Amino acid sequence: MKSVTEYGGSYHVQLTPFEKGFHLRLKELWQYRDLVRLMTGKTFAVTYQQTFLGPLWILLNPVISSLIYMFLFGYVAQVGTAGIPRILFYFVSSAAWGVFSASLSANANTFIANAHLFGKVYFPRLVVPVSNMLVSIIKFCIQLIIIAGLMVVYVLSGEIHPMWLYYPLLPLLIIQLAVLGMSVGILIASVTVKYRDLLSVVGVGVNLWMYATPVVYPISEMPHGVIRTIIMINPVTEIMELLRLILLGEGEVNPVFCVLSACATVLLFMISAAVFNRVERTFADTV
C-alpha cells in the first residue's frame, strides 16, 4: 500500500503491505502500464537471445508439433478432424493451445525466477505475470501469418467455410485463453513459494491437460458418457471448439459450457490475483 505525506513542502512516500483481505490491486497495475509494456518487450527479446533461428522458432514450434500430430493421431491412430484438413486443424489447435500453455508455464515460476528483482525494487508484482501473458498473445499473433496463408488456400478450394461474422470474437477468446493460463500459473507460483516440488510436475500436468482438451481431436470424436462430460467441463474445451468453429467453420459448441468457461476464467483470475498479492507480502521470507 502506498501513502504520501507532506513534510514542509516535500513529499515522503511510504510503502507498506496491504492489510489482510481480498485485494486485486488492478488500479495500481494500470498505473504501471508503461512498465508492463517495457517488461513485455524485454521478456520477448530475452526469450530468443543466443538462438540461431531467433523468433523463427515462434513459427517452427507449431509447425513441428502439427506434423507430429498429423503422423501420430491422423495417420497412425486415424483420429478424425471433423472434416477439417489435417494440417490446418492441427496447426490452429497447436497455436491456440500454445497461448494457454505458454502463459501457464511462464508464470508457474514467477516468485522464484524473479526473487532478485522483487527483493530490490517496488512495483506491482502482477506486472510480471501480465507481461508473460502478453508475450504468449504476441506469439500467437505472429503464428496467424501461417494460419492466414493456409486458410486462403483451403477457403479458395472450398474445403473450409469460416464464420466471418463472428471474427470480432477471436481477440476475446485468445485473451480468455491467456488469462486462464496466467491464472493457473500464478496460483501454482503462489504454492511453490513454500512447496517447490510442484514445479517438477508442471510440465507433466500441462501435457495431461492437453489430452483432456480437444487439441489433437475434436470433441465430436468423443463418445457420449462420463469422459466426454469431464472434457466438456474443462474451461479450455469450449474456447478451443469455438475458435475452430469461427476460424474453420467446424466445431461443437455448447452455450451453457461457454458461459461456465467464461465464469471460471473470471473467478480463477480474481482468486489467483488475490492469492498472489497475499503471498507477495511474505514471499521474501520463504524464497
MOSUL-V801445 format. One record per pair of residues at least 12 apart in sequence whose C-alpha atoms are under 10 Angstrom apart, sorted by the first residue. I is the first residue (numbers start at 1). J is the second residue. D is the distance in Angstrom with one decimal. If there is no record, write none. Layout:
I,J,D  I,J,D
//
This chain:
1,14,8.2  1,15,5.6  1,16,5.0  1,17,5.5  1,18,5.2  1,19,8.4  1,25,9.4  1,28,9.5  2,14,5.8  2,15,4.7  2,16,6.4  2,17,8.5  2,18,8.9  2,28,9.7  3,15,6.6  3,16,8.1  15,122,8.5  16,281,9.4  17,277,9.6  17,278,9.2  17,280,8.9  17,281,6.2  17,282,9.4  18,277,8.7  18,278,8.3  18,280,10.0  18,281,7.9  19,278,9.2  19,281,9.6  20,278,7.6  20,281,9.7  21,274,8.4  21,275,9.8  21,277,10.0  21,278,8.1  22,270,9.1  22,271,8.6  22,273,9.2  22,274,5.7  22,275,8.3  22,277,8.9  22,278,8.3  23,270,9.0  23,271,9.6  23,273,7.9  23,274,5.4  23,275,8.6  23,276,9.6  23,277,7.1  23,278,7.9  24,126,9.4  24,269,9.4  24,270,6.8  24,271,8.6  24,272,9.0  24,273,5.6  24,274,5.2  24,275,8.8  24,276,8.9  24,277,7.2  24,278,9.5  25,124,8.1  25,126,8.9  25,273,8.4  25,274,8.4  25,277,8.1  26,124,9.1  26,126,8.8  26,273,9.0  28,123,8.9  28,124,6.9  28,126,9.7  28,127,9.9  29,123,8.6  29,124,6.0  29,125,8.6  29,126,7.0  29,127,6.7  29,130,9.4  30,124,9.6  30,127,9.3  31,124,9.4  32,123,7.7  32,124,7.6  32,127,7.7  33,127,8.1  33,130,10.0  33,131,9.9  34,127,9.9  35,123,8.8  35,124,9.7  35,127,7.4  35,128,9.4  35,131,9.0  36,124,9.8  36,126,9.1  36,127,5.5  36,128,7.4  36,129,9.4  36,130,7.1  36,131,5.6  36,132,9.4  36,134,9.0  37,127,9.2  37,130,9.6  37,131,7.2  37,134,9.0  38,131,8.6  39,127,7.9  39,128,7.3  39,130,9.3  39,131,6.0  39,132,8.5  39,134,9.9  39,135,9.6  40,127,9.2  40,128,8.3  40,129,9.7  40,130,8.2  40,131,4.5  40,132,6.6  40,133,8.6  40,134,6.6  40,135,6.1  40,136,9.9  40,138,9.5  41,131,8.3  41,132,9.9  41,134,9.4  41,135,8.0  42,131,9.2  42,135,9.7  43,128,9.3  43,131,7.5  43,132,7.1  43,134,9.7  43,135,7.3  44,131,9.1  44,132,8.5  44,134,9.3  44,135,6.0  44,136,9.0  44,138,8.7  44,139,8.9  45,135,9.8  47,135,9.8  55,139,9.0  55,142,9.5  56,142,9.7  56,143,10.0  57,139,9.8  58,95,9.5  58,136,10.0  58,138,9.8  58,139,6.2  58,140,8.2  58,141,10.0  58,142,7.4  58,143,6.9  59,95,9.2  59,139,8.5  59,140,9.1  59,142,7.5  59,143,5.7  59,144,9.2  59,145,8.8  59,146,7.7  60,143,9.2  61,91,9.9  61,94,8.9  61,95,8.9  61,98,9.4  61,143,9.8  62,90,8.6  62,91,6.1  62,92,8.6  62,93,9.0  62,94,5.7  62,95,5.9  62,96,9.6  62,97,9.7  62,98,8.1  62,140,9.9  62,143,8.2  62,146,9.9  63,87,8.9  63,90,8.9  63,91,6.6  63,92,10.0  63,94,8.4  63,95,9.0  63,143,9.6  63,146,9.1  64,91,9.2  64,94,9.7  65,90,8.0  65,91,7.8  65,93,10.0  65,94,6.9  65,95,9.4  66,86,8.6  66,87,6.5  66,88,8.5  66,89,8.5  66,90,5.0  66,91,5.2  66,92,8.7  66,93,8.5  66,94,6.7  66,95,9.2  66,216,9.0  67,86,9.3  67,87,7.3  67,90,8.0  67,91,8.5  68,90,9.3  69,86,9.0  69,87,9.0  69,89,10.0  69,90,6.8  69,91,9.2  69,94,9.2  69,215,9.8  69,216,6.8  69,217,9.7  70,86,6.5  70,87,6.8  70,89,9.3  70,90,7.1  70,91,9.6  70,216,8.8  71,86,9.9  72,216,9.7  73,86,9.8  73,90,9.8  73,216,7.1  73,217,8.1  74,86,7.2  74,87,9.5  74,90,9.4  74,216,8.9  74,217,9.2  79,216,8.3  79,217,6.6  79,218,8.9  79,221,7.7  80,216,9.3  80,217,6.8  80,218,7.5  80,220,9.0  80,221,6.8  81,216,8.3  81,217,6.2  81,218,6.1  81,219,9.5  81,220,8.9  81,221,8.1  81,250,9.2  81,251,9.8  82,217,8.6  82,218,6.5  82,219,9.0  82,220,7.2  82,221,7.8  82,250,6.7  82,251,7.7  82,252,9.6  83,159,8.4  83,160,8.5  83,248,10.0  83,249,9.8  83,250,7.7  84,154,9.4  84,159,7.4  84,160,6.7  84,161,9.7  84,218,10.0  84,244,9.4  84,248,7.3  84,249,8.6  84,250,7.2  84,251,9.8  85,150,9.9  85,154,8.1  85,159,7.5  85,160,8.1  85,248,9.6  86,216,10.0  87,147,10.0  87,150,8.6  88,146,9.5  88,147,7.3  88,148,10.0  88,150,6.6  88,151,7.6  88,154,8.7  88,160,9.7  88,244,10.0  88,248,8.5  89,147,9.9  89,215,8.9  89,216,8.4  89,217,8.9  89,218,9.2  89,244,7.9  89,248,8.1  89,250,9.8  90,215,7.5  90,216,6.5  90,217,8.6  91,143,9.2  91,144,10.0  91,146,8.7  91,147,7.4  91,150,9.4  91,215,9.8  91,216,9.8  92,140,9.8  92,143,9.0  92,144,8.7  92,146,9.4  92,147,6.8  92,150,10.0  92,215,9.0  92,240,9.3  92,243,8.6  92,244,7.5  92,247,8.6  92,248,9.0  93,214,8.4  93,215,5.3  93,216,7.1  93,217,9.1  93,218,9.7  93,240,7.2  93,241,9.3  93,243,8.7  93,244,7.8  94,140,10.0  94,210,9.9  94,215,6.9  94,216,8.2  95,136,10.0  95,139,8.7  95,140,6.2  95,141,9.4  95,142,9.9  95,143,6.9  95,144,8.5  95,147,9.0  95,215,9.8  96,136,9.9  96,137,9.4  96,140,7.2  96,143,9.5  96,173,9.6  96,174,7.5  96,177,8.0  96,178,9.5  96,215,8.7  96,239,9.1  96,240,7.2  96,243,8.2  96,244,9.5  97,140,9.6  97,174,9.8  97,177,8.2  97,178,9.5  97,181,9.8  97,210,7.7  97,213,9.1  97,214,9.7  97,215,7.1  97,236,8.8  97,239,9.9  97,240,7.9  98,136,7.5  98,137,9.2  98,139,8.7  98,140,7.7  98,177,9.4  98,178,9.2  98,181,9.9  99,133,8.1  99,134,9.4  99,135,8.9  99,136,5.1  99,137,6.1  99,138,9.1  99,139,7.8  99,140,6.6  99,141,10.0  99,174,7.4  99,175,8.9  99,176,9.8  99,177,6.5  99,178,5.7  99,179,9.4  99,180,9.7  99,181,7.8  99,182,9.8  100,133,8.7  100,136,7.8  100,137,9.2  100,174,8.7  100,175,9.5  100,176,8.9  100,177,5.3  100,178,5.2  100,179,8.0  100,180,7.0  100,181,4.7  100,182,7.7  100,184,9.7  100,185,9.8  100,206,9.5  100,210,9.9  100,236,8.4  101,136,8.8  101,177,9.1  101,178,8.4  101,180,9.6  101,181,6.3  101,182,8.9  101,184,9.9  101,185,9.2  101,203,9.3  101,206,6.7  101,207,8.9  101,209,9.3  101,210,8.6  102,132,8.3  102,133,7.8  102,135,8.7  102,136,6.0  102,137,9.3  102,139,9.6  102,178,8.4  102,181,7.6  102,182,8.7  102,185,9.5  102,206,9.7  103,129,8.1  103,130,9.0  103,131,9.5  103,132,6.2  103,133,4.9  103,134,8.2  103,135,8.1  103,136,5.9  103,137,8.6  103,177,8.6  103,178,5.8  103,179,7.8  103,180,8.3  103,181,5.0  103,182,5.1  103,183,8.7  103,184,8.9  103,185,7.1  103,186,9.6  104,129,9.2  104,132,9.0  104,133,8.2  104,136,9.6  104,177,9.9  104,178,8.1  104,179,8.9  104,180,8.0  104,181,4.3  104,182,5.0  104,183,7.4  104,184,6.1  104,185,4.2  104,186,7.7  104,187,9.6  104,188,8.9  104,189,9.8  104,202,9.1  104,203,10.0  104,206,8.4  105,132,9.5  105,181,8.0  105,182,8.3  105,184,9.1  105,185,6.3  105,186,9.4  105,188,9.5  105,189,9.8  105,199,9.5  105,202,7.3  105,203,7.6  105,206,8.1  106,128,9.7  106,129,7.9  106,131,9.9  106,132,6.3  106,133,8.1  106,135,9.7  106,136,9.1  106,181,9.3  106,182,8.2  106,185,7.3  106,186,9.2  106,189,9.9  107,128,8.1  107,129,5.6  107,130,8.9  107,131,9.6  107,132,6.8  107,133,8.1  107,181,8.5  107,182,6.3  107,183,8.6  107,184,8.4  107,185,4.8  107,186,5.6  107,187,8.9  107,188,8.1  107,189,6.7  107,190,10.0  108,129,9.1  108,181,9.6  108,182,8.4  108,183,9.5  108,184,7.9  108,185,4.3  108,186,5.7  108,187,7.5  108,188,5.3  108,189,4.6  108,190,8.3  108,191,9.2  108,192,8.1  108,198,9.3  108,199,7.4  108,202,7.8  109,129,9.8  109,185,7.9  109,186,8.0  109,188,7.8  109,189,5.3  109,190,8.9  109,191,10.0  109,192,7.6  109,193,8.8  109,196,9.3  109,199,7.4  109,202,9.8  110,125,9.2  110,126,9.5  110,128,7.4  110,129,7.1  110,132,9.5  110,185,8.4  110,186,7.2  110,188,9.2  110,189,5.8  110,190,8.5  110,192,9.4  110,193,9.3  111,125,8.9  111,128,9.5  111,129,9.9  111,186,8.9  111,189,6.3  111,190,7.5  111,191,9.9  111,192,8.3  111,193,6.8  111,276,9.4  111,279,9.5  111,280,8.3  111,283,7.5  111,284,9.1  111,287,7.6  112,189,8.0  112,190,9.8  112,192,8.2  112,193,7.0  112,196,9.2  112,283,9.2  112,284,9.8  112,286,9.8  112,287,6.4  113,189,9.9  113,287,9.8  114,128,8.6  115,283,8.6  115,284,7.5  115,287,7.1  116,284,9.6  116,287,9.9  118,280,9.0  118,283,9.3  118,284,8.3  119,283,9.4  119,284,6.8  124,277,8.7  124,280,9.6  125,273,9.9  125,276,8.4  125,277,7.5  125,280,7.5  126,186,9.0  126,273,7.6  126,276,7.9  126,277,7.8  126,280,9.7  129,179,9.7  129,182,6.6  129,183,8.8  129,185,8.4  129,186,7.2  129,189,10.0  129,273,9.9  130,178,9.4  130,179,8.5  130,182,7.5  130,183,9.8  131,182,10.0  132,178,9.4  132,182,8.1  133,175,8.9  133,177,9.6  133,178,5.8  133,179,7.0  133,180,9.6  133,181,7.9  133,182,6.2  133,183,9.7  133,185,10.0  134,175,8.8  134,178,7.8  134,179,9.3  134,182,9.8  135,178,9.6  136,174,9.7  136,175,9.8  136,177,9.9  136,178,7.1  136,181,9.8  136,182,9.9  137,171,9.5  137,174,7.2  137,175,7.4  137,177,9.2  137,178,6.9  140,174,8.6  141,171,9.8  141,174,9.7  147,247,9.4  148,247,9.7  151,247,8.6  151,248,8.0  154,248,9.5  155,248,9.0  159,248,9.3  159,249,9.8  160,247,9.0  160,248,5.8  160,249,6.3  160,250,8.2  161,245,9.3  161,246,9.0  161,247,8.3  161,248,6.0  161,249,4.9  161,250,8.1  162,244,8.7  162,245,7.3  162,246,5.7  162,247,5.1  162,248,4.6  162,249,4.3  162,250,8.1  163,244,9.7  163,245,7.2  163,246,4.8  163,247,6.6  163,248,7.4  163,249,5.7  163,250,9.2  164,246,7.1  164,247,7.8  164,248,9.6  164,249,9.1  165,246,8.5  166,243,9.9  166,245,9.5  166,246,6.2  166,247,8.9  167,243,9.3  167,246,6.5  167,247,7.5  168,246,9.7  169,242,9.5  169,243,8.9  169,246,8.5  170,239,9.8  170,242,9.0  170,243,6.9  170,246,7.8  170,247,8.4  173,238,9.8  173,239,6.4  173,240,8.7  173,242,8.3  173,243,7.2  173,262,9.5  174,239,8.4  174,240,9.6  174,243,8.6  176,236,9.1  176,239,8.1  176,261,9.2  176,262,7.6  176,265,7.0  176,266,8.8  177,235,9.2  177,236,7.1  177,239,7.3  177,240,8.9  177,262,9.9  177,265,8.5  178,265,9.8  179,265,7.2  179,266,8.6  179,268,9.0  179,269,7.0  180,235,8.5  180,236,8.2  180,261,9.5  180,262,9.4  180,264,8.4  180,265,5.4  180,266,8.2  180,267,9.7  180,268,7.2  180,269,7.0  181,236,9.3  181,265,9.1  181,268,9.8  181,269,9.4  182,268,9.5  182,269,8.0  182,272,8.8  182,273,9.7  183,265,8.0  183,266,9.2  183,267,9.4  183,268,5.9  183,269,5.0  183,270,8.3  183,271,8.2  183,272,5.5  183,273,7.4  183,276,9.5  184,265,9.6  184,268,7.4  184,269,8.1  184,271,9.9  184,272,7.3  185,202,9.3  185,272,8.7  186,269,9.2  186,272,6.3  186,273,7.7  186,275,8.6  186,276,6.5  187,268,8.9  187,269,9.3  187,271,8.4  187,272,5.3  187,273,8.2  187,274,9.6  187,275,7.2  187,276,6.9  188,202,8.6  188,272,9.0  188,276,9.5  189,272,9.7  189,275,10.0  189,276,7.9  189,279,9.5  190,272,8.4  190,273,9.8  190,275,7.0  190,276,5.7  190,277,9.0  190,278,8.9  190,279,6.2  190,280,8.3  190,283,8.7  191,275,9.4  191,276,9.3  191,279,8.7  192,287,9.2  193,279,8.2  193,280,9.6  193,282,9.6  193,283,6.6  193,284,9.2  193,285,9.6  193,286,6.5  193,287,6.0  194,283,8.6  194,285,9.9  194,286,6.4  194,287,7.5  195,286,9.9  196,287,9.7  209,231,9.8  209,234,8.9  209,236,9.3  210,236,9.2  210,237,9.7  211,231,9.3  212,227,9.1  212,228,9.4  212,230,8.3  212,231,5.8  212,232,9.2  212,234,7.7  212,236,9.3  212,237,8.4  213,230,9.7  213,231,6.2  213,232,8.3  213,233,9.8  213,234,7.1  213,235,8.9  213,236,6.7  213,237,5.4  213,238,9.1  213,239,9.9  213,240,8.1  213,241,9.6  214,231,7.9  214,232,9.2  214,234,9.8  214,236,8.6  214,237,6.1  214,238,8.9  214,239,9.8  214,240,7.0  214,241,7.5  215,236,9.7  215,237,8.4  215,240,7.2  215,241,8.9  218,237,9.6  218,240,9.0  218,241,7.4  218,244,9.3  218,250,9.2  218,251,7.3  218,252,8.1  219,231,8.3  219,232,8.2  219,237,8.2  219,238,9.4  219,240,9.6  219,241,7.6  219,251,7.9  219,252,6.7  219,253,9.1  220,241,9.8  220,251,7.9  220,252,6.6  220,253,9.9  232,253,9.6  232,254,8.7  232,257,7.0  232,258,9.5  232,261,9.5  233,257,6.8  233,258,9.5  233,260,8.0  233,261,7.9  234,257,8.9  234,260,9.4  234,261,7.7  234,264,9.5  235,257,7.8  235,258,8.0  235,259,9.5  235,260,7.3  235,261,4.4  235,262,7.7  235,263,9.1  235,264,6.8  235,265,7.5  236,258,9.5  236,261,7.1  236,262,9.7  236,264,9.9  236,265,9.3  237,253,9.2  237,257,8.8  237,258,8.9  237,261,8.3  238,251,9.3  238,252,8.3  238,253,6.3  238,254,7.4  238,255,8.8  238,256,9.7  238,257,6.7  238,258,5.7  238,259,9.2  238,260,9.2  238,261,7.0  238,262,9.4  239,253,8.8  239,257,9.7  239,258,7.4  239,261,7.8  239,262,9.0  240,252,9.8  240,253,9.4  241,253,6.2  241,254,9.3  241,258,9.8  242,254,9.2  242,258,8.6
//
